[in-house]
Amino acid sequence: MNDVYSSRPDRLGFARCALAMFCATLALAPRTAAAQAWPNKPLRLIVPFGAGSTADIIARLVGTTLSKDLGQQVNVENRPGAAGTIGGAEAARAAPDGHTLVLGTVASHGTGTLMMANVSYDPVKDFQAITLITNAPGLIAVHSSLPARSLKDLVAIARRDPNLNYTSSGPGTTTHLAGEFMWSRSDVKVTHVPYKAAGQAITDFVGGHVPIMIYAIPALRPFIDSGKIRPIAVTSVKRVPSLPTVPTVGETLIPGFDFTAWFGIMAPAGTPRPIIDRVHKSILAAMETPELKQQFAAQGLEPVGMGPDEFQAFMKLDLVRWREVIAKAGIKAE
């Protein structure tokens, strides 16, 4: 009798274990099948910024190569506003089936989530990182009508003119924070003019309606080449190879200054890992092509290629860093 009863827990435990494994297999089966059938329709690539923005330029370069490699059209969808958090929220709500990707940025998945009110998603937990594609140093530029030829000139003008304005890629972005941090450290007042989409901000800047802009190089480069605007400093630690004569903020005004934006591809959390790895592999292959290397160099972009796990860990640490920067600069949330 004792032998019979002593064996029951083992049998029950085995049965429970087998049942648990069976249920887990059933739960995994739809994801595995979905990954094997992917992609079976066109993909959406959500961009949290407007047409003509740096994020848009990168998304269209990557989207074109993904379309060729995956055999399905990758449709870029611009969802600008609220420092990228409108587009971020749209991507977070999407089905995790691999047919929706997002060109995540340091704004939509970092500074914007710290600066904007009522953000509906967690920038790390609600997403699966795929590839950190590139870093994009910011550029401080002035309209050709403004006599400043260096940051020291610009600060001197700001001291004489308290009504001076500047614009950026939007409230809560790294270029906005770079400006606020720089003005506060220089003890001058320069008012930020916000725009919903960077395209309109660039149009008004180039038209002379706003005399200063802090933004990524790719979208401003054509106007530098035409002489309509003048670059005076980059926000990265090192000079940018495509603009070798333009000094860093650290060289000329604030030692150690580093406000570099990053751009990467992500998917909604829960997207099957085989799909994540397939997209990462495709993007890495595209980044090795002479065409994309040339495009990145011409745009002043620094290629990275960081993989899913490292990128996910990077995002967590980056949030901590920007929270500290915002607090030290005394910048208030929008």
N, C-alpha and C positions, 0 to 999 in steps of 0.2 A: 504493500500500500504506500509505504513511504517513498519507494522508488518511483511509483507512478506519479504521485503528487509533486515530487521534486523535479520531474522532467517537464511539467506543464509550463513553468515560466520560460524555459528555453524554447519550447515549441511556439508559445504565444509570441515571444520576442522575435523569433524567426519569421512568423507570419506577418507581424507588424512591419518588420523591416522590408519584407518582400512587397507588401502593399504600398509602403512609402516609396520604394524604388519604382514600382509600376506607375504610381501617380506622378512622380517626377518625370518619368519618361513620357507620359501623356502630355504633361505641361510643356515639355521641351519640344515635342514633336512638331507643333504648329510653327515654332520659331525656326526649327531646322529646315522644315519644308519651305517656309517663306524665304530663307536664305538661299536655298538651292534654286528656287524659281526666280530669284532677283537678278537683274531688274526686268520686270515684265510690263512696264509702262514708263512714260517720260518721268524724269526726276524734277523736283522743285529745288532750287537753290535760293533760299531767302537771304536777301542782303538788307541789314538793318539801317542802311543809309541810302540816299537818293542817287539817281543816275548821275554819272560824272564824278562821283566821290572815289576816293582811293579804294574803299571796300568794293565798290562796283567794278572798278577797273580790274582788280585782282580776281573777283568772282567770275568775270567774263573770260579772262585768260584761262583760268582753271576749268571753268564750265565747258569751254570749247574742247579742251583735251579730254575731259571726262566723257563727253558725248561720243567722241571717236573711239575711245577705249572700251566703253561699256556697251556700245551699240544702241543706246537710247538717248534721246534728246534731253539735255539738261537746260531747263528754262529758268533764267534768272528773274526773280521777283523782288523788286525794291519795296521795302516797308519802312520808310524813314520816320523819325520822330522820337522825342524824349531820350536823347543820347543813345539811341539804338535799342532801347528797351521795348518799343512797340514791335519791332521785328523779332526780337528775342522771345517775347511772349507768344507770338504767332508760331515760331518754331517749336517752342516747348509744348504747345497744344497738339502738335501734329502726331499722327500715328507713327510708332517706332518700327516701321516696316522697311526702312532704307530708301524710301522714295522721296523723303524730304530731308534736305541738308540745310545747314545755315553757315554763312560766312561770318563766324563769330569774331568779335573784335575786343580789344581791351576796354572799349566803352560799353558795348552791349553785354559783355560778360565780366565786367570789372567795375570801372569807375562809374558808369551809368547806373548800375544797380545800387551803388552807395550814395549817389547824388539825387536820384529821382524818387519821388514819393509814389507809393502804391505799386511797386514793382511786383508782378504776380508770379514770378518764378525764381528759383534758386539757380544762379548761373553755373554752379558746379553739379549739384545733385540732379538737376532736371535735364542734363545733357551728357552725352558720351563724346569726349574729345576724339578726334581722328588724326589730324595733322596740323601742327603749327607751321604755317607756310612761310611767313616772312615777318620781319620787323620793319617798321617804316619810321625813320626819324622825322620829326616835325621840322618845319621850316618857318622862320620868322621873316616875313617879307613886308615891304612897304610899297605903296603906290609911287610911281615915278615922280609924281608932283610933290611928294614929301622929301625934304632935303636930307633926311637921315641916311648916312652911309655906314653906320655901325650901331651897335646896341647902345653905346655910350651917347652917341648923337640922339638916338631915339628917346632915351631917358631924359636927356637935357631938354628936348622939345616938350616932353610930357610934363616936366616941372614948370615950364612956361605956360603950357596950355592944359588946364584941368578938364577941358571938354573933349579931349582926344578920345577917339573910339577905336576898338579893334573887333574883329570877328574870328571865328574858329570853325571847327567841324560840328560845333553844337554844345549846348550846356552839358556839363558832366563828362565831356570827353577829355582825353589827355592834352589836346591842344588848348582847350579852355583852361584846364588846371595848370598847364605850363605858364600861360599868360598871367593868371591870378597869382601864382607863386612868384613869378618874376617881378611883377609890379609891386607886390607886397614887400619883397626883399629889397627892392630899389626905392621904396618909400615914395612912390608916385601913384597917382590915380589915373587909370585908363579904363574906360567903361566898356564892358563886353556887350556886343550887339548880337543877340541870338537869332538863328534862322532854323526853320524846320528841316530844310534840306541844304546840303553843302553847295549844290549847284547854284542856287540863288545867292548864297553868300559870296561865292567866287565871282559871279556876275557883277554884284554891287562893288566888290573890292576892285576888280579890274576896271570898272567904270568910274572909280574915284569917289564913290559915295561913302565908303569906309576906308580910311587911309592905311590900316594895318591888318594883316591877317596872319594867323598862326595855323598852319595846316601841313598835311603830308605833301611831299615833293611831287608825286606823279601828276596830280591834278593841276598844280601850279606851273609845272615845267614849261608848257607852251607859251605862257605869258612872260616867263623869265626870258625865254629865247627871243621873244618879240620886243622886249624892252619895255613892256607896259608896267611891269613890277620889278622891284629890286630885292634880291635876297640879302639878308644881313647877318643871319646866324642860323645854325641848326641846333635842335634840342637834344641830340644824342651825345654820348661821351666822346666819340671820335668823329672826325670830319667824314663827310660822305664822298666817296670816290667820284660820283658824277658831278659834284660841285666842290672840287678840291680847294678853291680859293675862299670858300665861305667858312668862317670860323665857327666854333661851337660856342654856346652860351658860357660853358665852363671856362673857356679860354679868355673871354672878354669881360665877363660880368660876375658870374656866380660859380665858383669852383665846385666840381662834382655834379653839376646840373645834368640830369638825365630823365627826359620825358619822351621815351620812345614807345610808339604804339605797336601792337602786334595784331596779326590777322591769321585766323585758322579755320579749318573746316570741322564742323561738329554735326552730330545727329541727335535727335531726341533720346533721352535715357531709355534703355530697354531695346534699342536696335540690336539685332543679332550680331555677335562678335565676328562671324565670318564676313558679313557685309562691311563692318568697320575696317577689318584688315584688307579687304579687297579695295576699298576706296583709298585707304592709305597707300597701298602698293601702287595704285594707278597714279596718284598725285606725285609720289616720289619719282616715278618713271617720267612723268611730264616735266618735273623740275630739273631733270638731267638733260633735257633736250636743249640744243643750241638756241632754238627759238625763244623758249621761256627764259633761259639764262640771259639772253640779250635783252629781252623785254624788262626783266627785273633790274638789270644793271642800268638801263636807260631811264627807268623810273626812279632810281635811287633807292630801291628796295633791297633789303638784306635777306637772302634766302636762308631758311632754317631747316625745315623738314622733320621736326620733332614728331615722334610717334605717339600713339594713343595713350599709353600709360604715363609716359613722361609728361605729355601735354596736360593730362588731367591733374597730375600733381603740381605742375607749374601754375595752373589756374588758381589752385587753393592758396599757394604762397603769394601770388600776385595780388590777390584780394587783400591780404594782410598788409602788404606794402602800400597799396593805394589808400587804405583806411588811415594809415599813419601819415601819409603825405597830406591828405585832406585835413586831418586834425591839426597838423603843424602849421598849415597855411591859413587855418581859420576860415576855410571856405564853407559856406552854408549850402545845404541841399536846396534844390529847386522846388 
